[in-house]
Amino acid sequence: MSAAVTISIDAMGGDAAPDMVVEGVRMAHERLPHVRYLMYGDAARIEPLLARFPEIRGVCTVHHTEESVSMEAKPSQVLRNGRKSSMWLAVEAVQKGEAAGVVSAGNTGALMAVSKFVLRMLPGIDRPAIAGMFPTVKGETLMLDLGANVDCNSNNLVEFAVMGEVYARAVLGLEKPSIGLLNVGSEDMKGNDAVKAAAAALRDSHLPISFYGFVEGNDICGGTVDVVVTDGFTGNIALKTAEGTVKLYSTFLKEGFQSSLLAKFGYLFARHAINKVKVRTDPRRYNGAMFLGLNGIAVKSHGGTDAFGFANAVGVAVELVTHGYNDRIRKEFDRLKPAEVSPSQLAAGTR
């Protein structure tokens, strides 16, 4: 990739901002030297950090604002009073065409609300969805929604399936990705009305989509399907549970190898294998959740990530831009656009 890409950055978003953000941009620059950055935030705090990294000073333009969005702020408050915040201005840069995408590690609810208000939705899509990658025994699986929509009806789930399918083909390069609906069981009679109606719609709509059917929680990391579709309530819990499990097992391993002199000696023989597992399951490698369905590229970084994780979130935004995700979904969504779930389908799905 050699064409210049400009990404706007909410430099004040995240638990360790702006230090983590600037360091993350420096790390991203090593892999993506063609990318330029518009950094929105407190110049008095950002400029000294940039002075430590002269290699990125030439690709960063700082836009000063003293306002930022706190992690505790309510989305409604930000929509009313946050138009001069670093988050709002960074999103607005995409809407104005000054940047091709925005990255923020700030308040998720506020970022979603601002992005939806400023960028609007793509034609034919009712709600945006947060999508992210999960490591699996077979590689990686895309999962959505990870928290944007706590309550979803069947049509929302069908739209998520369409957006996930397009993403898997356009960005991941899968020729015919398989789609699964997350459920409490694989049997047709299980699940709530929305899930069963969505499954009926996907089976009966004659969409050119490879619909696998229902998948369960253990299928996510098992790599049973390429795209897992669920509501934001369930998806966010699954994400946080997976992250917590990785930390738990890392703690158990550390305690185990420190439990005795013999265990410490055994670590010397096992450390290379352990490091491979650690790298493969490191949540920072998968940091950067996409807001699919917006009329613009917006990527949410985990608020508690470090510079390495933020750099990966920047990479996700650049990947979406260079693969022309939104252009492709505009062209293909009409072809794949699901019909509304009819009352007969809903009735069939609830029997």
N, C-alpha and C positions, 0 to 999 in steps of 0.2 A: 504494500500500500504506500503510495507516494503522494496522493492528492491531499492537500491541506484540509484539516477538519478542525472546527472550533467548537469547544465544549465550555459551557458556562458552569461555574462551580459556586455552590453555597458554601463559602469559606468558613462560616460561623456555625454550621450545622454539625452536630456530633458531640459526644462526651468530651473529647480531647481536642476540639477545634479551637483555634485554627492551626495549631502545630501539626496535628495528625493529617490535616487536609493538605497542607503545603508539602509535607514530607511524602504524602501519597502521590501528589502530582509529580514530585521529583522522581519517584520510583516508576510511575507510569511513563514518564518522558524517556526513560531508558529503553523501554520496549516500543514506544510510539513517538518517535522524534518528530513526526510530521504534524502532531496535534498542537493546537494553540488553545490557550485558556483565558476566559474572562472570569476573574475572581471577584466575587461580591462580598464585602464585609468591612470590618474596621481596618482601614489602611495603616493606622498606627501600630496595629498588632501584626498585620500581614507583611508589611514591607521589611521589617527586621528579619523575619523568617526567610523571605526571598533573598535577602542579602547573604544568607548563609549558603545559598545554592545558586551561584551565578550561572550554572548551566541551564537553569530554567527561567532566569529573569527575562530573557529575550522573548520567551513564548508566553509570558503571563502579563495580562493587563489588569490592574487592580481598579475596581470601581468602589469608591468609598461609601459606606453607609454605617451609621452607628446603631441601627436597629437590627435585631435578629429575633428569630422565633425560638422560644424556650421549649424544652421537651414536655412541659406541663401545659402549654397553651392549648386552648380548645380551638378546633378548626374554624368554628363560627367567629371567634374573636379575631383570628388571623385574617379571615376574609373581610372583616369590617375595618380592622385597624392596622393590618400588616403590609400595606402596599409599598412601604419604603424599606421593608426588611430585606436582608440578604437573600433569603429564600425566594421571596416574591420577585425581586429584580432578576435573579438568576433564571427563573422560569420564564419571565417576561422576555428575556433576551432570545429565547427560542421562538416565542410567538412573533417577535419583531423580525426574525430572520437573521439576527446577529450571531446566533449560535445554532449548531445543528442538534444539540442535545444538552440536557442539564443533569448534574449529579449532585445529590445532597445526602448527608448522613443525619439530617435533622428529623424533627417530629414527623412521623409517618402520616398521621391523620391530617396534619396541616399541609404537608407536601401533596398529598392526594387531592385535598380540597382546592388548593391553589392551582395545581396543575390542571385539574378538571375545569375550573373556572376560567383560567387564562387561555389554555390551549384548546379547550373544547374537546368533544368526542369525534372520532372518525364517523363518517356517514354509515348508518345501519347498525351501530353498536350502542347499546343502552348504557352499559356500565364498564368502567375500566377494571382490569384485574391485575394483581401483582403476581408476577411469574418469576420463579427462581429454579436453579438447578440443584438436584440431589445426587450425591454419589451413589452408585449401585454396584452390584457384583458384575454387571455387564458393561458398565461405563457410567453414563449419566442419564437422568430422567428429568424432564421439565414438569414442574408442578404449578398449578394455578387454580384458585386464587389463594394467596398467602396472607390475606388480611384486609383487603380493601373493602370487601362486602361481607358483613357478618350474616345478613339474611339474603338468601338468593332464591329466586323462583326457577322453574324449569327452563324458561327461555334464557335466563342469565347463564345457566350452566351450559346450554347448547352453544351460546355465543362464545363462552370461554373455550369450549372444545374446538370451535372453528379457529379462534385466534391462536390457540396452542398448536393446532395442526399446521397453520400457515407459518408460524415461527419455527417449528421443527423442520419444515422443508426449506424455508428461506434462509435461516441463520445456521441451523445445525447440519443442513445438507442431507437430511434423511429423505429418501425418495418417496416412501409411503409410511409415515409414522403411525404407530398404533395408539389409539386413544382409549383410556379407561376412566370410568366414573368411580370415585372413591365411595365405598359403602361399608356397611357393617357385616356384609356377607356377599358371596358371589351369586346366590340364588335370586331369581327374578322377583320373588315375593317379599324380599327384605328391603329395608330402607324407608325413608319418608316419601311423601307424595312428590316432592320436587325432584328427587333423585330418580324415582321410578318413571315419572313423566318425561324427564330429560332422556333417559335411556330409550323409552319408547319412541321419542321424536328422532333420536339419532339412528335408531334401527329402521324406522319407516320413512325417513325423509329422502332417501335415495341420494344423499350427499356423497361425493367421491371421497369419503373418509373411511379409514380402516378402524371401525369401532370394535374394540375388543369385548366390551361389556363392563360388568362391575369388577372392581379390584378392592382388596382389603389393605389394611395398614402395612402388613408385612410384604405386600407386593411392591411398595414404593422403592425400598432399597433392594428388593429382589430383581428389579429391572424387568418386571413382567410386561410393562408397556412403556412406550416412549414419552407419553404425555399423560399425566394424572390430573383429572379435573375434579374440583371440589369447591365448596363455599369457603369464604374467607375465615369464618369462625373455626371450622375444622382444619383448614390448611395451616393457619397460624399456630394452632396447638400442635399439629404434626411437626412443623418446622422447629418450634421451640423444644419439643420433646426430643427430636433427633439431635439438636445441638447439645441439650443437657446430657443425653446418653453418651455422646462422644466425650464430653468433659468428665463424666462419671468413670468411664472405662480408662481414660487417661490417668485419673487420680488413682484408681485401683492398681494399674500397672506400675505407677511410680512408687506407691506404697509397697507393692509386692517386691520390687527389685531393691528396695531399701530395707527390707525386713531382716536381712541377715547378711553375713559376709559371703556365704555361699551364693545367695541370690544376687549380690552385687557382682560376683565373679561371673555368674551366668549371664548377666546383662551384657558383658563384654562380647559374648558370642552372639547374643540376640539383637544387639542394638541396631544393626543395619536393617534387619527385617522390621523392627519396631519403627524405625525412622520412615521406612517406606509406607507403613500403615498410617503413621502420623501425618505424612504429607498428603496421602490420598484422602484422608477424612478431615483434614484441616478446613473448618468452615470458612476461613478467610479466602480460600481458593474459589469458593462459590458465592462470595459476597457480591452483591449487586443485583437487586430485584427490579425487573422491568415493569413499568406501568403500561400494560398493553391496552390498546383501544383508544388512546389519546391521539389527538391530531398534532403530535410532536413527540420527540424522544425524551423520556424522563426516567431516570434510574435512581432507586433508593438504596443507599448504602446503610448497613447496620450501624446504629448510633454508637455502639461500643466497640467498633472495629479499630484496628491500628492502621498504620500507613500502608502496609502490605495489602490489607483487605480493601482499603479505599482505592488503591491503585487498580485492583481487580475490578472494582465497580466502574471506574473510569474506562477500563478496557471493554466492559459490557456495553457502555454507551457508544463507544467508538465502533464496536462491532455492529450494533444495530444501525448506526448511520451508514457505515460502508456497505452493508448488505442491503440497504434501502428497504428496511422492514416495512415502514409505513407506506411507501409507494407500492410495495408488493401486496400488502393487505388491502389497500384501496382497490387495486386491480382485481384481486381474487375474491374479496369478500362478497361481491355481488354474485359471483359464480357459486360460492359456497354458502351464501346467506341462507340460514335455516328458516323454514316457514314457522309461523307461530304454532305453538303446541295447541292442538284443537281440544275441545272438551271431550271428544271421544278418545283421544290419545291419553288424556289425563285420567279418564275413567278406566281405560285399559291398564294404565300404569298403577292404579291403586287397588286393583283386584287382588 
